[in-house]
């Protein structure tokens, strides 16, 4: 999650979920929805300032 989060913040990426904004994110499915993956990073406490 760290590398994905860092790249997303540095490049100011704007992702859109094409489902219900509640996709399951795990090791197998993490590349299916970038929007929900970034949301999960914030949910677990990662911040833009770090």
GROMACS elastic network, one bead per residue, 0.5 to 0.9 nm:
[ bonds ]
;  ai    aj funct       b0    kb
    1     4     6  0.53067   500
    1     5     6  0.58722   500
    1     6     6  0.84942   500
    1    37     6  0.81220   500
    1    38     6  0.83582   500
    1    41     6  0.67766   500
    2     5     6  0.51713   500
    2     6     6  0.61052   500
    2     7     6  0.86710   500
    2    41     6  0.83209   500
    2    46     6  0.86547   500
    3     6     6  0.51365   500
    3     7     6  0.61739   500
    3     8     6  0.84988   500
    4     7     6  0.53069   500
    4     8     6  0.60749   500
    4     9     6  0.86404   500
    4    37     6  0.87828   500
    4    38     6  0.80005   500
    5     8     6  0.51496   500
    5     9     6  0.61797   500
    5    10     6  0.85781   500
    5    37     6  0.87568   500
    5    38     6  0.65405   500
    5    41     6  0.69525   500
    5    42     6  0.89723   500
    5    46     6  0.82395   500
    5    48     6  0.87928   500
    6     9     6  0.52981   500
    6    10     6  0.60561   500
    6    11     6  0.85015   500
    6    48     6  0.84167   500
    7    10     6  0.52117   500
    7    11     6  0.59861   500
    7    12     6  0.81963   500
    7    13     6  0.82402   500
    8    11     6  0.54388   500
    8    12     6  0.58204   500
    8    13     6  0.51192   500
    8    14     6  0.81193   500
    8    38     6  0.79092   500
    9    13     6  0.65603   500
    9    48     6  0.66732   500
   10    13     6  0.79201   500
   14    35     6  0.78497   500
   15    33     6  0.84485   500
   15    34     6  0.61746   500
   15    36     6  0.85161   500
   15    38     6  0.83375   500
   16    21     6  0.85267   500
   16    33     6  0.82070   500
   16    34     6  0.76401   500
   16    35     6  0.54126   500
   16    36     6  0.84416   500
   17    20     6  0.70369   500
   17    21     6  0.55436   500
   17    22     6  0.85231   500
   17    23     6  0.83791   500
   17    33     6  0.63610   500
   17    34     6  0.74736   500
   17    35     6  0.53463   500
   17    36     6  0.67028   500
   18    21     6  0.74763   500
   18    33     6  0.80001   500
   18    35     6  0.89100   500
   19    22     6  0.75131   500
   19    23     6  0.73062   500
   19    33     6  0.87992   500
   20    23     6  0.70795   500
   21    35     6  0.76849   500
   21    36     6  0.62315   500
   22    25     6  0.89091   500
   22    36     6  0.65624   500
   23    29     6  0.88217   500
   23    32     6  0.86456   500
   23    33     6  0.70790   500
   23    35     6  0.89948   500
   23    36     6  0.60304   500
   23    37     6  0.82720   500
   24    29     6  0.70201   500
   24    30     6  0.78715   500
   24    33     6  0.88252   500
   24    36     6  0.79493   500
   24    37     6  0.86490   500
   25    28     6  0.78571   500
   25    29     6  0.55955   500
   25    31     6  0.83396   500
   25    32     6  0.83872   500
   25    33     6  0.80226   500
   25    36     6  0.72451   500
   25    37     6  0.62009   500
   25    40     6  0.77201   500
   26    29     6  0.53528   500
   26    30     6  0.53166   500
   26    37     6  0.89018   500
   27    30     6  0.56774   500
   27    31     6  0.85510   500
   28    31     6  0.77647   500
   28    32     6  0.89634   500
   29    32     6  0.56494   500
   29    33     6  0.79487   500
   30    33     6  0.66357   500
   30    34     6  0.75040   500
   30    36     6  0.86455   500
   30    37     6  0.63975   500
   31    34     6  0.64864   500
   31    37     6  0.79813   500
   32    36     6  0.89731   500
   32    37     6  0.86766   500
   33    36     6  0.56235   500
   33    37     6  0.62346   500
   33    38     6  0.87766   500
   34    38     6  0.60704   500
   34    39     6  0.84732   500
   35    38     6  0.53353   500
   35    39     6  0.62278   500
   35    40     6  0.87087   500
   36    40     6  0.60898   500
   36    41     6  0.86562   500
   37    40     6  0.51162   500
   37    41     6  0.64379   500
   37    42     6  0.89474   500
   38    41     6  0.50519   500
   38    42     6  0.65473   500
   38    43     6  0.86737   500
   39    42     6  0.52152   500
   39    43     6  0.61357   500
   39    44     6  0.88010   500
   40    44     6  0.62101   500
   40    45     6  0.87187   500
   40    46     6  0.89502   500
   41    44     6  0.54211   500
   41    45     6  0.66798   500
   41    46     6  0.56289   500
   41    47     6  0.83056   500
   42    45     6  0.52086   500
   42    47     6  0.63957   500
   42    48     6  0.88254   500
   43    46     6  0.73537   500
   46    49     6  0.87821   500
   46    50     6  0.75089   500
   47    50     6  0.56727   500
